Amino acid sequence: MSSLAVEAQDLELKGDEGRVFGPLSFAIPNQGLTNLLGKGGSGRTALALVLSGRMKPTGGSLSVLGESKPKPIRSRVAIAGVEQIDLLERSVTVQDVLTESMSWSKPWFMPMRKATQEDLERFCNYVYGDRDLPPLDAYISQLDNLDKIMLRISLALSPADNKPVELLIMDDIEQVHENDDRAILLQVLERLSRDIPVVVNSSNPIVGPVEPNKVIEIDANAGHAHPIHTGLREYPDPAEAEADQYDPALDDPELDDLDIPEDHTNTTEQKENR
């Protein structure tokens, strides 16, 4: 078995509007949690879709789990967190979502029963761990961001063909906005990474109770328009500003006890300023 889950060399994607990302070269180990660190946007999401076999690159070479074609890659790699792939409708219940997912693994002409509590546990226990499962009758709109993402991950790891997933790609970890919830999600992903390699896309370095095994900095938006003058103001360092204002004669407490005669001499300039 190769020590690498992903090998990319000069990987790029071009569309009708020009370069989407690339060329990029990197390698992802076949175990643990890997953080692809770079600015968010269409380029980084497109990269996640390419790595998961949902899109075909237009240049360079790519090997994912030893596969180089999108179809075999897609059958072995799960992706979560991409709205175009796994966004859940707000107006349906958790039971509706599970029932639809179960229907994809059945012939179209066979009647489909509604998902039960047992189905919920079968789909979600692995991802949720010690966390309470969402109620079957809860609407997606009633779930918080963390539960929505964890449900999407649970569905991604339970494909219709029932084939085992060998790599998970999680796009845009910052879509879970609350720090505490994001820490919980990272703990879940770290736990999953003990079984299969997990790749997490983020705009900012991952900090907290979980540290990735490897961090790969990428610029997936290199072909995009970037302003030369960003508008960011430069603020002085407070420590330097305080040092510039320091006057030993005023700030040294040892000088407070000294009897320093006052200078009553007034210069011509001082008199004029009065």
C-alpha positions in Angstrom: 0.0 0.0 0.0 1.3 3.5 -0.9 2.1 5.9 1.9 0.2 8.6 0.0 -3.6 8.9 -0.5 -3.3 11.7 -3.0 -0.5 12.7 -5.4 -1.0 15.9 -7.5 1.5 17.3 -9.9 0.9 20.5 -11.8 -2.9 19.9 -11.3 -5.1 22.6 -12.8 -8.6 23.3 -13.9 -9.7 25.8 -16.6 -13.2 26.8 -17.5 -15.0 29.1 -19.9 -14.0 32.1 -17.8 -10.4 31.2 -17.5 -8.3 29.4 -14.8 -10.2 28.1 -11.9 -7.1 26.8 -10.0 -3.6 25.6 -10.5 -1.2 24.5 -11.3 -0.8 22.9 -7.9 1.6 20.1 -6.7 1.1 18.4 -3.3 0.9 15.0 -1.6 -1.6 13.9 1.1 -0.7 11.0 3.4 -2.9 7.9 3.5 -3.6 8.3 7.2 -4.5 11.0 9.7 -6.0 14.4 9.4 -4.7 16.7 6.6 -5.5 20.4 6.4 -5.5 22.0 3.0 -5.0 25.7 4.0 -5.8 28.5 1.7 -8.3 31.2 0.8 -11.8 30.0 0.3 -13.8 30.4 -2.9 -14.7 28.7 -6.1 -11.1 27.6 -6.7 -10.7 25.7 -3.4 -14.1 24.1 -3.7 -13.4 23.1 -7.3 -10.2 21.5 -6.1 -12.2 19.5 -3.5 -14.5 18.3 -6.3 -11.6 17.2 -8.4 -9.9 15.3 -5.6 -13.2 13.5 -4.9 -13.7 12.5 -8.5 -16.7 14.9 -9.0 -14.9 17.0 -11.6 -12.2 16.2 -14.1 -9.0 18.3 -14.1 -7.9 19.9 -17.4 -4.2 19.6 -16.8 -1.5 17.9 -14.7 -1.6 14.5 -13.1 -3.6 13.2 -10.2 -3.6 9.9 -8.3 -6.1 9.3 -5.6 -5.9 6.0 -3.8 -4.0 4.7 -6.8 -6.8 5.8 -9.2 -6.4 8.4 -11.9 -9.9 8.5 -13.5 -12.8 10.4 -11.9 -15.3 7.5 -11.9 -13.2 5.0 -9.8 -12.0 7.9 -7.6 -15.7 8.9 -7.0 -16.6 5.4 -5.9 -14.0 5.4 -3.2 -14.0 9.0 -1.9 -16.7 10.8 0.0 -17.1 14.6 0.1 -19.1 16.7 2.5 -19.7 20.4 2.9 -20.2 21.4 -0.7 -23.7 22.8 -1.4 -23.8 21.7 -5.0 -23.4 18.1 -3.7 -25.1 17.6 -0.4 -27.1 20.7 0.6 -30.1 19.6 2.7 -33.5 21.2 2.0 -34.7 23.2 5.0 -38.4 22.2 4.6 -37.9 18.4 5.0 -37.4 16.3 8.1 -34.5 14.1 9.1 -36.7 11.1 8.4 -37.4 12.4 4.9 -33.7 12.8 4.2 -32.8 9.3 5.4 -35.8 7.8 3.5 -34.6 9.4 0.3 -31.0 8.3 0.8 -32.2 4.7 1.4 -34.3 4.8 -1.8 -31.1 5.3 -3.9 -29.9 1.8 -3.0 -33.2 0.2 -4.1 -34.6 -0.5 -7.6 -37.0 2.3 -8.6 -40.0 -0.1 -8.9 -39.7 -1.4 -5.3 -41.8 0.3 -2.6 -39.8 2.2 0.0 -40.6 2.3 3.7 -40.0 5.3 5.8 -36.8 5.5 7.8 -37.0 4.4 11.4 -35.0 5.2 14.5 -32.9 2.1 13.8 -32.1 3.5 10.4 -31.1 6.8 12.0 -28.7 5.0 14.3 -27.3 2.9 11.5 -26.6 6.0 9.4 -25.4 8.4 12.1 -23.9 6.6 15.1 -20.5 6.3 13.6 -20.2 10.0 13.0 -22.1 11.3 16.0 -20.4 9.1 18.6 -21.4 10.3 22.1 -23.4 13.2 20.7 -27.2 12.9 20.8 -28.7 12.1 17.4 -31.2 14.6 15.9 -34.9 13.6 16.2 -36.4 11.9 13.2 -39.3 14.4 13.1 -37.1 17.5 13.3 -37.0 19.7 10.2 -33.6 20.5 8.8 -34.3 24.2 9.5 -34.5 23.3 13.2 -31.0 21.8 13.4 -28.0 23.9 14.2 -25.1 24.2 11.8 -23.1 21.5 13.5 -25.8 18.9 13.3 -26.5 19.7 9.7 -22.9 19.2 8.8 -22.6 16.0 10.8 -25.8 14.6 9.1 -24.2 15.5 5.7 -21.0 13.6 6.7 -23.1 10.6 7.8 -24.8 10.5 4.5 -21.6 10.9 2.6 -20.1 7.9 4.4 -23.1 5.8 3.6 -23.2 5.7 -0.3 -26.0 4.1 -2.2 -23.8 1.4 -3.6 -22.8 0.4 0.0 -19.1 0.3 -1.0 -16.7 1.3 1.8 -15.4 4.9 1.8 -11.6 5.1 1.8 -11.1 8.8 1.9 -13.2 11.7 3.2 -12.9 15.3 2.0 -14.5 18.0 4.1 -14.8 21.4 2.4 -14.9 24.7 4.2 -14.7 23.9 7.9 -15.5 27.5 8.7 -19.1 27.1 7.5 -19.6 26.0 11.1 -19.2 29.5 12.6 -19.2 28.9 16.3 -15.8 28.1 17.8 -17.1 25.5 20.2 -19.1 23.7 17.5 -16.1 23.8 15.1 -13.9 22.2 17.8 -16.4 19.4 18.2 -16.5 18.9 14.5 -12.7 18.7 14.3 -12.7 16.2 17.1 -15.2 14.1 15.1 -13.0 14.3 12.0 -9.9 13.5 13.9 -11.6 10.4 15.2 -12.7 9.4 11.7 -9.2 9.9 10.5 -8.0 7.0 12.6 -9.9 4.7 10.2 -9.6 6.5 6.9 -7.6 9.6 5.8 -9.5 12.8 6.2 -8.8 16.0 4.3 -10.2 19.3 5.7 -10.2 22.6 3.7 -9.9 25.8 5.7 -9.1 29.4 5.2 -7.4 29.8 8.6 -5.0 27.6 10.5 -6.7 25.0 12.6 -6.3 25.8 16.3 -7.8 24.2 19.4 -7.9 20.7 20.9 -7.2 19.0 17.5 -4.1 19.6 15.4 -3.9 18.2 11.9 -1.2 15.6 11.1 -0.2 17.6 8.1 -0.8 21.1 6.8 -0.5 21.9 3.1 -0.7 25.5 2.1 -2.3 26.0 -1.3 -3.3 29.0 -3.4 -6.3 27.7 -5.3 -7.3 31.2 -6.4 -4.1 32.1 -8.2 -5.9 32.7 -11.5 -8.4 35.1 -9.9 -8.3 38.8 -9.9 -6.5 40.3 -6.9 -6.3 44.0 -6.0 -2.8 45.5 -5.7 -4.0 48.0 -3.1 -6.1 46.0 -0.6 -7.4 48.9 1.5 -5.9 47.4 4.7 -4.7 50.2 7.0 -1.4 49.9 8.8 -1.7 50.5 12.5 1.3 51.3 14.7 2.4 48.7 17.2 1.0 49.7 20.6 4.3 48.6 22.3 6.4 50.7 20.0 4.1 53.7 20.3 4.4 53.4 24.1 8.2 53.1 23.9 8.3 56.3 21.7 6.4 58.2 24.4 8.5 57.0 27.3 10.3 59.9 29.2 12.7 58.7 31.9 12.4 62.0 33.7 8.6 61.5 34.0 8.2 57.8 34.2 11.1 56.7 36.5 9.7 56.3 40.1 13.2 56.7 41.5 13.4 60.2 40.3 10.3 61.2 42.2 12.3 61.4 45.5 15.0 63.7 44.0 14.9 67.4 44.7 15.3 68.8 41.2 15.3 72.6 41.1 12.7 74.2 38.8 14.0 76.2 35.9 12.1 79.5 36.0 14.0 80.9 33.0 11.6 81.8 30.2 12.9 82.0 26.7 11.7 84.6 24.3 9.7 82.0 22.4 7.9 80.9 25.6 7.0 84.4 26.4 5.6 85.0 23.0 3.5 81.9 23.2 1.8 83.0 26.5 
